Amino acid sequence: MFDTRDLGPGSAHTLTRTAPAPEHLGAGMARIPAGADLELEVTLEGVSEGVLVTATVSGPLAAECARCLEPFTATVSVHFRELYELAGEGHDDDDSADVYRLGANGLLNLEPALRDAVVLELPLSPLCEEDCAGLCAECGIRLADAEPGHGHEQRGGMWDALKDFRVDQPAGRSPEQDGPDVPGQAKEQ
């Protein structure tokens, strides 16, 4: 919470704070752990409609690589700007989901805007390294951990064993041994 009661139109304050990350700050394979320290640099500017907030938030990122599925950590930094309107200024209550509002007591809750900005900036397919090779399609080993030249013997496709299979032939016999099948005609023995 930021106190904006002494902030009038044309005035500004820049504040630096460390705050714990709220729960569920993430999406998919990337998130900021709940309670992790977030470094905030916030500029509050008084404008006629309310308070213009310009903020930069930095914190730890915990993610799972989209290619090799290994967990990794990194740092994320997000910059955003939002207008917090004075209560009752120019908007009906039915569109309040799209508008950030100042509390009647002059306190500004930055968490909703911070959550919206951070979650939108998190990677949908995070990578532990830009050139991560991923997993072997045959055995599932992480290719970064595999020996150089890692490969598998090619034994044909998984359906190779069925290439000569015929439903109308007894097992172990080929069509050449029996001759052509003609419906309604008996074979000579």
N, C-alpha and C positions, 0 to 999 in steps of 0.2 A: 504494500500500500504506500502511496505517495501522497503527501499533504499538499494540496494546491490552494489552500485558503488565502495565502498571502501573494498569490500569483495573479496579477491584473493584466489586462490587455497591454501588449508591448513589452512585458517583462519576461525573463527567462532564467531558469536554473539548470545547471548540469550537475548530476549526481552520479556517483560510482558506488555500487553495492555488490556484495556477494550474498546470494540467496539460495536456499535449497530448491532443487528442481521438483515440481509437482509430480504426482503419480501419473502414469499413463501418458507420458510425453514421448510419443513415438508412433510409428506405423510400420507394419510388415516386418522386415528384417533389420530395422534400425530404430534405436530408441536412446533417450537420455535417461540413465538410471534415476529412479526416484530418490530424492535426497542428495543427489550429487550437487556440488557447488557450481552455481551459474554466476559468471561475472557479468554484471550489468553496467552499462554506461548509458544513462538516460538524460535527455534534454527535454525539459518541460517548458513550453512557450505559451504564454497567455495570448489568446486571440479572442475576437469578439464572439465566436460561436462556442468557445470552451477552452480546451487545452490541446495543443498539438504536441504529440509525443514522438520524439525521434530517439530510437534505442538501438544499441548493439548488444547482443547477448552471445556469450561464448561458454562452452561447456564440453564435458566428455561425451563421446558417442560410443555406445556399445552396439555392435552389429554382428551379423553373420554374413560371410561372403556368399554372394549369389552363385559363384562358380565352383568353389571348393568346399563350401559349407562350414568352413572353420570360423570360430568366433574371433573377433579382433576389436581393438579400440582405436579411436581417433579423436580429434577435436573438431567441433563444429562451431562456426561463427555465423550469426544471422543478423542482418540489419533490417529494420522496419520503421515505418512512420504511420501513425494513426491519429485521427482526430477524435478526442473525447468531447462529446457535446454536453452542454449544460442540461440538466434535467428539465423536460418540458419545452425544449427549444425546437420548434419547427417540424417535429415528426410525431405521427400517431403511434400508439403502443403496438399496433399490429406489424410494423416493420422494424421493431426493436432488435431483431436478431442480426440485422445488418449494420447496426449503429452501436458504437461504444459510448457509454454514458458515464458522466461523473456522478458520484454519489451525492446525495443532498447535503451531506456533511462536508463536502469538498475533498473527500478522499478518492484517489484514483487507484483502481485495482488493475494492475498491468497484466495479470495472469491470462485472461482470455485472449488479448491481443498477442501476447508472447506465445501462447500455445498455438494459435492459428499460424503465426509466422514461422515458428520452428518446425512444426509438423509438415508444413508445405515444403520446407527446404531440405528435409531429410531425404537421402537417396532411396529410390524404390528398389534398386538392385545394387546394393553396396558391394564394393570390391576390396579385398584385403590389400591387393596391389593392382595397379593399372594393367599389368601384363600377366595376371593370374591365369595359369593354364587350366585350372579346373580339375576334374576327376577323370580317370581312365574309364572309357565307355564299356570296356570288357570286364575289369575286375574291381573298379570303384576306388582304387588307390588315388590319393592326392598326387597329381603329376609333379608338383614341386618337391615331393618327398621320394619320388621314384628314381631309380638309377638311370643314368643317361642311356638312351636307346631303348627305353621301356617299350615293349610291344608284346603281341600275342600271335601264336601260330594261327594262320587262317585255315580253317577246316571247312570252309564253305558256309553257306547260309544255314540257318537253323532248319530250313525245310528241305535241305538236300537229301535227307534220308527218304523222303517221300516222292522224289521226282519220278520213279518208275512204278509207283504203287498204282494198281488198278483195282477198283472195287469188284469187278466181275471175274477176277482171276484168283485162284487158290494161292495161298502164300507160297513163295518159293518158285513159282512158275512165271515165265515171261510170255508175252503175247505171241512171240515168234514160235514158241514150242507148241502152242495150241492152234494156231492159225486164226483166221478171222472169225469172229462170232457173228452168225446170222440168225436173227430171231426166228424161232419156229423150225429150225433145221438141226437135226441131230448130227453130232460129230462122229466120224468113224473111229472105231477103237482098234 
